[in-house]
Amino acid sequence: MLKDDFYFITSNEKVATTIQASTQLNPNHPIFAGHFPGEPIVPGVCLIQMCREVLEDALKTGFLLQKIPNIKFLAPVNPLKHEILHFQFDLTLFGESQKSKILITLPDGTIVLKGAMLYKKK
């Protein structure tokens, strides 16, 4: 949905139960004209969708989000200042669902988002 237009995955590696990925935002995407003019900020819903798409890319399968508990947005992302985002997923089993702890950081280590999501493979 957003991949290869709003952002691009530049690296995505799965080792055991950990996924490390990097993305590059498209600062010229039309969404930033309205969110917000002159001071663009990546919408929180876009960050969550990016988590889903990066995870799907790494796992090579689609899935349904079931729950997003304890997501915390800790820093805004201005695509004119921060085009690169780093994603880290720690995957564990949780009953019939899968659970992933999520961490998104800027290259300087600033935490943008942290939390968890429950999902079920399609």
N, C-alpha and C positions, 0 to 999 in steps of 0.2 A: 504494500500500500504506500509506504513512504520511501522504502528502499529504492535506490538508484534514481531518485529524484530529489527528495528532501535531504537525504544523506546517502553516503556510500560506505560500504564496509571495506576497510583497507587491510584488515587482518582479522582472522577468526580461527582460534586453535582450541581444540578440546583435548585435554589430557586427564584421563580417569574421570573424576567427578567435578572437574574445574574447566571452565571456559574463560578464555581471555580474548577480548576483541577490541579493535579500534575502529572508529568511524570518523568520517569527515563530513561536516555539515555543508549544505549548499546555502551560503549567506544571501544568494540572490533569489531564493525560492519566494514565490508570491505570498505565502502565508505571513512572511515578515513585514509586508506592507501594512497589514492590519494589526499585527501583534508584536510590537507596537511601533507606529511610525516614528522614525528618528532614533529609537532605542529598542531595536528588536530583541525579543526574548523567545527562546524555544518554549512552546506551550508544554505544560506537564503531561497532558494526554499524549503528545507526540513522543515524549521521553519514554512513556510506558509502552507505546506502540513500537518504538525502536527496540526496547528490551525484548518484546515478543518476537520481532522479526530477526534480530541478531541471534536469539536463542534457536529459532526455527532453522536459520541458516546453518548453525553449528551442529544441530541434531539431525539435519536433513529430513525433517518431518514437520507437518503442521500440527497445531494443538489448539485447544480451547482454553482460554483463561477462565478459571473458576473463582478465584478470590485473589485479592491483592492486599494482604494484611500489612499493617505497619509501614507503609511507604512514607518516607520522609523526604521532602524536597528541601535541600539545605543551602543551595546556592543557585542563583539564576544563571542561565547560559545565554550570553549575547554572541550570536554567530559571527559578528564582525570582529570580536575580540578572541573568541574561542571556537575555532572551527573543528578542532579535534576533541573527541570524547573517548575515554577508555571504559570498557565494560568488563566486569568480572561477575561470573555466575558460579555459585557453589551448589551443586545438584545433590539432592537426597531423595529417597523414596518416602512417601507419606501416604500409606494405605493404597487405594486404587489410583490416587493422584501422584503427581510428581511435585516436588517443592524445590524452588530455587531461591537462594539468597542472592540479592542483586546489589551491586555497587557500581555507580557511575562516577568517574572522576575526570577532572581536567588534567592536562599534562603536568601542571605544577603540583598535583596531588590534592587539590581542593575537591572535597566530596560534594557532588551535585545531588545525588539521589542514593538512598539506601533503603533496604527493606526486603520483602519476600513476595513471591507469587506462587500460587498453586495452579497447576495446569494439568490437563488430561490430553494425551495424544489422540488425534482423530482416528 
